[in-house]
Amino acid sequence: MQKFNSVDELVNVIRPVDPIYCIRPNSIKSACNWFRKIFPGQILYAVKTNPNEKVIKYISESGIKRFDVASINEIKLIRKIIPEARAYYMNTVKSREHIREAYFNYNIKDFALDTKEELQKIIESTSNAKDLILYIRVSISNEHAEIDLSKKFGALPSEALGLLRLAKAHAFEVGLSFHVGSQCMHPISYTKGIRDLGNIINKTKIIPDIINIGGGFPSIYPDLQPQPLENYISEIKKSFSNLKLENKSELLCEPGRALVAESGSSIVRVVLRKKQKLYINDGTYGSLFDAGVPNFVLPTRMLANGRMTSKKLTAYSLYGPTCDSIDYMKGPFVLPNNLRERDYIEIGQLGAYSLTFRTKFNGFYSNQIFEVQDKPIMSMYEKDSSSRYLVA
């Protein structure tokens, strides 16, 4: 993978026609080091967020050796890159064939479930293994999340009571888990989730070996500026302490977006300008899904590329290159008003999900990926950044 000191240097050297994706290893390391320093438990990286092999290697080199996987192919990917890593199969709905392959071929012992039927599948597919670590995923409120995950996954607290008892009878260790939803904007969601688990513990009189509070830790965007992550960790520590488990339960979390969002950006080129509409060479079928579907406003900057940028700013909407009219990103994306055809724009906060969601629809696809050493446009970790979007 070719490396550059900055995005500006990259554009000046390559003058790309197609979109280019940039990875910032220093950003990944900063986020991983922050979580390792402040989170009072084990950290699992959610592979689905960004499964790029370089990203996974940088996360491992930063000291995170455990991974939340959702499929047999993610398990194979982790085993290929870091054979000694521990992978947790945390998708609550899995085929019998994949459960068996994970257990017998890849030594996966950690499995999540939210129904009796899934528990039965796991038991039967592992031939009644005695070394299973089973996690009951409990459905909790996702009211503060930008993307709600509670409708698809999780047992109701009333259902979790029986599931925990059943799992306890078959597992080497049992865990309770929940997920507050993606891009959770208030730390109280973790407080409520841990309290819900506490109610289950009190009713069943079963102290879980592991409590997994899932992911959902937010990143920062121009229109989504959460409280400092320290506040989230403080709430988690306090709530976990209130359970009074006397160090009997291990604490896990599954950050994805918060570890990698800042590390990625895309360099796109303007193909056409129609007043305040910019037609660019990437879109919602490419790396800009978050800008088009959940309508996140992503940080942007015009790359001067040898000419002056206007100090007067304009709010633009973006249109991707495909023939589908939903290939549209409302924004507003605030950029200099002298933007024109062939100008370059850097779009930030694309380290999470952008590579995962890319398609080849209409033949528009670019797999040009480079490393850069400059700071992200917007950051929760880079305290000395000169970015106009910095949150200290």
Buried (B, 14 or more C-beta within 10 A) or exposed (E): EEEBEEBBEBBBEBEBEBBBBBBBBBBBBBBBBBBEEEBEBBBBBBBBBBBBEBBBBBBBBBEBBBBBBBBBEBBBBBBEBBEEBBBBBBBBBBEEEBBBBBBEEBEBBBBBBBBBEBBBBBBEBBEEBEEBBBBBBBBBBBBBBBBEBBEEBBBEBEBBBEBBBBBBEBBEBBBBBBBBBBBBBBBBBBBBBBEBBBEBBEEBEBBBBBBBBBBBBBBBBBEBEBBEBEEBBBBBBEBBEEBEBEEEBBBBBBBBBBBBBBBBBBBBBBBEBEEBEBBBBBBBBBBBBBBBEEEBBBBBBBBBBEEEBEEEEBEBBBBBBBEEEEBBBEBBBBBBBBBEEEBBBBBBBBBBBBBBBBEEBBEBBBEBBBBBBBBBBBBBBBEEBEBEBBBE
